[in-house]
Structures are given as C-alpha cells and as structure tokens.
Amino acid sequence: MSGKLAYVLAELDALERSAEAQSPLHRIDARAKLLLTVGFLTTMLSVPLTRLSELLLYFLFPIVGGAAGGLRYGPLFRRSLIVLPLVAFIGVFNLLYDREPALGIGPLVLTRGWITFLSIVVRGLLSVQALLLLIATTGYYRLCRSMQRLGVPSVFTTQLLFVYRYTYVLIREALQLTRARDARSFGRRAYPLRTWGTLVGQLLVRTFNRAELIGRAMLARGFTGRIPEGLGMQTAWRTRDTAFLAAGSTALLLLRLYHPVESLASLIAPRL
C-alpha cells in the first residue's frame, strides 16, 4: 500500500517538474495552449461514434504536441490508461444492444456495437492525453491562473487549484499513516476491517486539521479568494502565441470538416 502511494506521489511530482522544462511548447502562453486544448476536445468529441477511423487521426495531437514539448508519448499513453476501466464500463453496453453488422473481414463480422465501443474508449484516452499534455507543459498553477485571466470565475479556478494541491496533502498523510501501521504490524499483510476503519478515521481527522492550518496561513498572508500572480508568472501575449493558436485551430477545423480518411479511401477505392 505504501509503495503504491509513494508511486502516485512520485508521478505527480514528475508531472509538475516536467512543466519547468524549456521547449517550444513550454514557451507558448498558457492561455493559447488552453484554448487550443478546448478546441481539440470540442472537435474530437463532436465526431460521430461510427467514424472510428476519423477519431484515430486525432492521436496526432498528443503525439506531435508531446514531441514539441520534449515529452515521450509512451509515458503519456501509459498515464492515460487510468481512465480505461471507466470508459470501458460506459461503452460495454453498446456491445450488447447494437448488434447490427457494420464491417466484414472474411468470416469475421464487426458489429456497430464494437465500433462505437472502441470509439468511446478512444475518446476517453484522447481526452486524458490532451489534458496531461497541457498540464505537463504548463503546470497546474499556471493553468488555473490562465483560466482566471481568461475570465473564468475565481471561485471555480481556486477550487480546482485547491483540489489539486490538497491531493498532495491527502496522499502524504495516508503515506505516513500506512508506514506507521506497517512498522507496527511485524510483517502482517492482512488487516481486519476495524483497523481499516481506524486508519480512515485518523486520516480524515488529520487532513481536516491540516486543511484548517493551511487556511489560516493563507488568510494571514492576505488571501482574497483569487489566485495570486507568482513571481515571473505574468506574461504578455505574443505573435507566436497567435500563430500557434491559429495554426492549431485551422488544422483541427480542416480535420473535422473535410474527413481526410474518407477522401483518401474514395481516391484509392476506384483504383483497386
């Protein structure tokens, strides 16, 4: 248990450290990256479920974006698999209710249910990968700050930042309790339900106390309900940010409106 908690904490730290790197994508204004990510999610999620081949082209966004940000796509894809059980549970019912044949490959018949199921899985993976890429090249603090600068209510952006920051506190407290329990268990691996209840209760009390201390410290430092601007965080919108947003938005619109997979298939089919 303590090993898993330490692994999660290390993954969060690695994600935050990657935002401090220097790459062409890191130097783009956070607002431009946020707007392009919203455009990507909007266009990708608007693709009909039956157009699986068109959805697969959207994998170019995290692949190319990761290359521009100095990130390997492998770890990005691996981290996005955390959403796989959820989206698989959502889409598995399509296999049961939509049995209309859609594609035949020899004796194998692929139903519409399978196509829509795979489309839902691809949508979930792409959505998480786009958000991970945004956080890894921007940082969660800069991301919430850019949302606030774009006009998102400070109540919403502040709560998002608090939830993210409080995740560290919760994991660290759980890690300390788990290590203390393991140190007193003399190698025991299984624990009765009463022990788990005590552990969860202690975790709840300790996190409430920590949250109260953090809240008092913030008020003592003049917190007003808005995310303060950090040192060197205020950046001006530049020409490269406009070019980045315009080029990315144009590519997404062309991909969504002109269906390149179908156009290519129609050109190849008459020749076969």
C-alpha positions as CSV (number, residue, x, y, z in Angstrom):
1,M,0.0,0.0,0.0
2,S,2.7,2.5,0.9
3,G,4.6,1.6,-2.3
4,K,1.6,2.5,-4.4
5,L,1.0,5.8,-2.6
6,A,4.7,6.7,-3.0
7,Y,4.5,5.8,-6.7
8,V,1.4,8.1,-7.1
9,L,3.2,10.9,-5.3
10,A,6.3,10.5,-7.5
11,E,4.1,10.6,-10.6
12,L,2.5,13.9,-9.5
13,D,5.9,15.3,-8.8
14,A,7.3,14.2,-12.1
15,L,4.3,15.8,-13.9
16,E,4.9,19.1,-12.1
17,R,8.7,19.0,-12.8
18,S,8.1,18.5,-16.5
19,A,6.3,21.8,-16.6
20,E,9.5,23.6,-15.7
21,A,11.4,22.3,-18.8
22,Q,12.3,24.5,-21.8
23,S,10.9,23.6,-25.1
24,P,9.0,25.4,-28.0
25,L,5.7,24.2,-26.5
26,H,6.6,25.3,-22.9
27,R,7.3,28.8,-24.1
28,I,3.8,29.3,-25.6
29,D,1.4,31.3,-23.5
30,A,-0.7,29.1,-21.2
31,R,-3.9,30.7,-22.5
32,A,-3.1,29.8,-26.1
33,K,-2.5,26.2,-25.1
34,L,-5.6,26.1,-23.0
35,L,-7.8,27.5,-25.8
36,L,-6.3,25.0,-28.4
37,T,-6.9,22.1,-26.0
38,V,-10.5,23.1,-25.6
39,G,-10.8,23.3,-29.4
40,F,-9.3,19.9,-29.7
41,L,-11.7,18.4,-27.2
42,T,-14.6,20.1,-28.9
43,T,-13.8,18.9,-32.4
44,M,-12.8,15.4,-31.3
45,L,-15.9,14.8,-29.2
46,S,-18.1,16.1,-32.0
47,V,-17.0,13.3,-34.3
48,P,-19.8,10.7,-34.6
49,L,-19.2,7.4,-32.8
50,T,-19.4,5.4,-36.1
51,R,-16.4,7.3,-37.5
52,L,-13.7,5.4,-35.7
53,S,-11.1,5.8,-38.5
54,E,-11.5,9.6,-38.3
55,L,-11.1,9.5,-34.5
56,L,-7.8,7.7,-34.8
57,L,-6.3,10.7,-36.7
58,Y,-6.7,12.8,-33.5
59,F,-3.9,10.8,-31.9
60,L,-1.6,13.1,-33.9
61,F,-2.4,15.9,-31.4
62,P,-0.8,14.3,-28.3
63,I,2.0,12.7,-30.4
64,V,3.0,15.9,-32.2
65,G,2.4,18.0,-29.0
66,G,4.5,15.7,-26.9
67,A,7.4,15.9,-29.4
68,A,7.1,19.7,-29.4
69,G,7.2,19.7,-25.6
70,G,10.1,17.2,-25.3
71,L,7.8,14.5,-23.9
72,R,7.8,10.9,-24.9
73,Y,4.4,9.6,-26.0
74,G,4.8,6.3,-24.2
75,P,4.6,7.6,-20.6
76,L,1.8,9.9,-21.7
77,F,-0.2,7.0,-23.1
78,R,0.5,4.9,-20.1
79,R,-0.8,7.5,-17.7
80,S,-3.9,7.9,-19.8
81,L,-4.8,4.2,-19.2
82,I,-6.1,5.2,-15.8
83,V,-9.4,6.1,-17.4
84,L,-9.7,2.9,-19.4
85,P,-11.8,1.0,-16.8
86,L,-14.3,3.8,-16.6
87,V,-14.8,4.3,-20.4
88,A,-14.8,0.6,-21.0
89,F,-17.6,0.2,-18.4
90,I,-19.5,3.1,-20.2
91,G,-19.1,1.6,-23.7
92,V,-19.5,-2.1,-22.9
93,F,-23.3,-1.8,-23.1
94,N,-23.1,-0.9,-26.8
95,L,-21.8,-4.4,-27.4
96,L,-25.0,-5.8,-26.0
97,Y,-27.6,-3.6,-27.6
98,D,-26.1,-2.6,-31.0
99,R,-25.6,-5.9,-32.9
100,E,-26.1,-4.5,-36.4
101,P,-23.3,-5.8,-38.8
102,A,-21.1,-2.9,-39.9
103,L,-17.9,-4.4,-41.3
104,G,-17.0,-7.9,-42.6
105,I,-13.4,-9.2,-42.8
106,G,-13.6,-12.7,-44.2
107,P,-15.6,-14.8,-41.7
108,L,-15.3,-12.1,-39.0
109,V,-18.2,-9.7,-38.8
110,L,-17.7,-6.5,-36.8
111,T,-20.9,-5.0,-35.4
112,R,-21.7,-1.4,-34.9
113,G,-21.6,-2.0,-31.1
114,W,-17.9,-2.8,-31.4
115,I,-17.2,0.3,-33.4
116,T,-19.0,2.6,-31.0
117,F,-17.4,0.8,-28.0
118,L,-13.9,1.4,-29.5
119,S,-14.8,5.0,-30.3
120,I,-15.8,5.6,-26.7
121,V,-12.5,4.1,-25.5
122,V,-10.5,6.2,-28.0
123,R,-12.4,9.4,-26.9
124,G,-11.6,8.8,-23.3
125,L,-7.9,8.1,-23.9
126,L,-7.5,11.2,-26.2
127,S,-9.2,13.5,-23.7
128,V,-7.0,12.4,-20.8
129,Q,-3.9,12.6,-23.0
130,A,-4.7,16.1,-24.1
131,L,-5.2,17.2,-20.5
132,L,-2.0,15.5,-19.4
133,L,-0.1,17.2,-22.2
134,L,-1.5,20.6,-21.2
135,I,-0.6,20.1,-17.5
136,A,2.9,18.7,-18.3
137,T,3.8,21.7,-20.5
138,T,2.1,24.4,-18.4
139,G,1.9,23.4,-14.8
140,Y,-1.4,23.2,-12.8
141,Y,-0.8,26.6,-11.1
142,R,-0.2,28.4,-14.5
143,L,-3.2,26.5,-16.0
144,C,-5.6,27.7,-13.2
145,R,-4.1,31.2,-13.4
146,S,-4.6,31.3,-17.2
147,M,-8.2,30.2,-16.8
148,Q,-8.7,33.1,-14.3
149,R,-7.1,35.5,-16.7
150,L,-9.5,34.3,-19.5
151,G,-12.5,35.3,-17.4
152,V,-13.4,32.0,-15.6
153,P,-14.8,32.8,-12.2
154,S,-12.2,32.8,-9.5
155,V,-14.4,30.6,-7.3
156,F,-14.1,27.8,-9.9
157,T,-10.4,28.2,-10.6
158,T,-9.4,28.5,-7.0
159,Q,-11.4,25.3,-6.1
160,L,-9.6,23.4,-8.9
161,L,-6.2,24.5,-7.6
162,F,-7.2,23.6,-4.0
163,V,-8.4,20.2,-5.0
164,Y,-5.1,19.5,-6.9
165,R,-2.9,20.8,-4.1
166,Y,-4.9,19.1,-1.4
167,T,-4.3,15.8,-3.2
168,Y,-0.6,16.1,-2.2
169,V,-1.6,16.6,1.4
170,L,-4.0,13.7,1.4
171,I,-1.5,11.3,-0.1
172,R,1.3,12.4,2.2
173,E,-0.9,11.9,5.3
174,A,-2.1,8.5,4.0
175,L,1.5,7.5,3.3
176,Q,2.7,8.4,6.8
177,L,-0.2,6.5,8.4
178,T,0.4,3.5,6.2
179,R,4.1,3.4,7.0
180,A,3.4,3.8,10.7
181,R,0.9,0.9,10.6
182,D,3.4,-1.3,8.6
183,A,6.1,-0.6,11.2
184,R,3.9,-1.8,14.0
185,S,2.4,-4.8,12.2
186,F,5.6,-7.1,12.3
187,G,5.2,-8.1,8.6
188,R,1.5,-8.7,8.7
189,R,-0.2,-8.2,5.3
190,A,-3.9,-8.6,6.0
191,Y,-5.8,-6.3,8.5
192,P,-9.3,-6.6,9.9
193,L,-12.0,-4.2,8.9
194,R,-11.7,-2.4,12.3
195,T,-8.1,-1.5,11.6
196,W,-9.1,0.0,8.2
197,G,-11.9,2.0,9.8
198,T,-9.5,3.4,12.4
199,L,-7.0,4.3,9.7
200,V,-9.6,6.1,7.6
201,G,-10.9,7.9,10.6
202,Q,-7.4,9.1,11.6
203,L,-6.7,10.2,8.0
204,L,-9.9,12.2,8.0
205,V,-9.1,13.9,11.3
206,R,-5.5,14.7,10.3
207,T,-6.5,16.1,6.9
208,F,-9.1,18.3,8.4
209,N,-6.6,19.7,10.9
210,R,-4.0,20.2,8.1
211,A,-6.6,22.0,6.0
212,E,-7.5,24.3,8.9
213,L,-3.8,25.2,9.4
214,I,-3.4,25.8,5.7
215,G,-6.5,28.0,5.5
216,R,-5.3,30.1,8.5
217,A,-1.8,30.5,6.9
218,M,-3.4,31.7,3.6
219,L,-5.6,34.3,5.4
220,A,-2.6,35.5,7.4
221,R,-0.8,36.2,4.1
222,G,-3.7,38.2,2.6
223,F,-5.5,35.6,0.5
224,T,-8.6,37.3,-1.0
225,G,-10.2,34.4,-2.9
226,R,-8.3,34.8,-6.2
227,I,-5.2,33.0,-7.3
228,P,-2.3,35.4,-6.8
229,E,0.2,36.1,-9.6
230,G,3.5,34.4,-8.8
231,L,6.9,35.9,-9.5
232,G,7.6,36.0,-13.2
233,M,4.2,34.4,-14.0
234,Q,2.7,37.5,-15.7
235,T,3.5,37.0,-19.4
236,A,2.3,39.1,-22.4
237,W,0.5,37.6,-25.4
238,R,3.0,37.5,-28.3
239,T,2.8,37.0,-32.0
240,R,4.0,33.4,-31.7
241,D,1.1,32.6,-29.4
242,T,-1.4,33.9,-32.0
243,A,0.3,31.9,-34.8
244,F,0.3,28.8,-32.6
245,L,-3.4,29.1,-31.8
246,A,-4.4,30.0,-35.4
247,A,-2.4,27.1,-36.9
248,G,-3.7,24.6,-34.5
249,S,-7.3,25.7,-34.8
250,T,-7.1,25.6,-38.6
251,A,-5.7,22.1,-38.6
252,L,-8.4,20.9,-36.2
253,L,-11.2,22.5,-38.3
254,L,-9.8,21.0,-41.6
255,L,-9.6,17.6,-39.9
256,R,-13.2,17.8,-38.7
257,L,-14.8,19.3,-41.8
258,Y,-13.1,17.6,-44.7
259,H,-12.9,13.9,-43.4
260,P,-9.4,13.1,-44.8
261,V,-9.8,9.4,-44.2
262,E,-13.0,9.1,-46.3
263,S,-11.5,11.3,-49.0
264,L,-8.4,9.1,-49.2
265,A,-10.4,6.0,-49.3
266,S,-12.6,7.3,-52.1
267,L,-9.5,8.1,-54.1
268,I,-7.9,4.7,-53.5
269,A,-11.0,2.5,-54.0
270,P,-11.6,3.2,-57.7
271,R,-8.0,2.1,-58.5
272,L,-8.4,-1.2,-56.7
